[in-house]
């Protein structure tokens, strides 16, 4: 896990631009706290910030391959290649000699052996750059599900790239401009693959690579979900899911630094925790460490349509069952309101988010975990992969001609979506966020692969499932990855293993919910390792505070912001709507309507801070 940045220019002498790329790389010091590297040539400069997860004595990156004293190619890697050892053995058998055991060197050797097609052979999470010194060509690639980020901005004579937007924004040729389309992407939460938000900036799409030559830039898809008939019976399907999940968890437990599990007490995180504990026992390793987030007001927990049960009792039961060493990270309202925490969680993501208190609580949780571990394994993405998202069981949301999470926001009282309803009416009219969502939704629908002869229900559920693991994951994965990496904490997500995703995709919906409950396949696959209480527990998302003091603080902050004529976001706010909000703090405490209402307030706070700190110029 690291951060990479670079600059390719086919006219400028970049041997003089080390300082420029070093400044870009420096913006990601938190992402790679264990070292810095820079490789320079006349047409390309690659920078790297290293975080040690494996191979503490490994080669410094970027890693270059030389022949007859001349550079052939060089690579920089953010992420991990889980099949690195298998590839290493294969490449050794074909004559390649390795100097260390780092994954970047394996990627470079694979590129020298197979060219750009090497990415098809990589299993893992990665954003990578390879500069071919012979052909003067740059290759940028991103893993299949998009676990790791990779941004780029074309220039007249090349490209500027980095693991995070902030690295590109540190380049003197890049101005932080956001136009109508960029603002729509922020406010819609559409998760449009490839969208970079800032004008001229793009993100390498999951399962894609970008090649930059003197002739320009070309994008290629190397992986996509494919539709085919599922011929396995139910028992075989359950068994296969378990085997794939066992393999994914075991692969992702290798580390030369302390590793832990994030445990909520729900099916998803409990499942990977139980499998991990079993694997580590078989290896004779020390007991697993687990961490759970809870709020100080948990004794006053109020069940609603979304959060039906508190996490802590279920987490404790699982911890006792597997013999883990457990830590409860107890969050208070003061943590969520801490201005340092709020500022750092925004800086981690580089763009505003409607999930303000979820970002800050995640930051505090990861900060506590980092005191004990350098790698955390999460149960994230299982809802998307196994069909457990809330909207999968709500016909009005399934039938909507927009993203189901957008429809859920409408259902919960958001007139325009999440994080939108306090914006000035004239601006909302120009933006037409619902129309933007509808357009992006239609584009996504055209990408869904289908099996001939499906029933209408199977056809629709396949579409929604596809949205879950493409557009929704493009919003979900950065939510955790960027916040964790800002603290130097590496994340691993076994449910994002592409082999598991490919298999589950083609299992029919009637099989995914064979017993009438969400995530039936996963429940069946984990039945022998989890307590019955967790197997039967109703889905409960990542917790949010129900403290009325937090709601009052939001209203007080909104009142001050709406009255501040010099605030960067002053011209964007609907003062009348803001006044309505501040008069009813109780409407922001609990339930889906309160959750969506909070997004409107917190988006304004984040927009205001973002415009100020990033010196964003809105071109509207």
ABEGO torsion letter per residue (X at the ends): XBBBBBBBBAABBAAAAAAAAAAAAAAAAAABAAEBBBBBBAABBBBBBBBBABGAABBBOBBBBBBGGBBABBBBBBEBBAAAAAAAAAAAAAGBBBABABAAAAAAAAAAAAEAAAAAABBEBBBBBBBBAAAGBBBBBBBAAGABBBBBBBBAAEBBBBABAAAAAABAABBBBBBAAAAAAAAAGAGBBGBAGBBGBBBBBBGBBBBBBAAEBBBBBABBBBBBBBABBAAAAAAAAAAAAAAAAAAAABBABBBBBBBAGBAAAAAAAAAAAAAAAAAGBBBBBBBBBBBAAAAABBBBAABABBAAAAAAAAAAAAGBBBBBBBBBAAAAABAAAAAAAAAAAGBBBABAAAAAAAAAAAAAAAAABABBBBABGAAAAAGABAAAABAAAAABABBAAAAAAAAAGBAAEBGAAABBAAAAAAAGAAAAAAAAAAAAAAABBBBBGBBAAAAAAAAAAAAAABAAAAAAAAAAAAAAAAAGBBBBBAAABAAAAAAAAABBAAAAAAAGBBGAAAAAAAAAABBAAAAABBBBBBBBBABAAAAAAAAAAAAAAAABAABAAAAABBAAAAAAAAABAAAAABEAAAAAAAAAAAAAAAAAAAAAAAGBBBBX
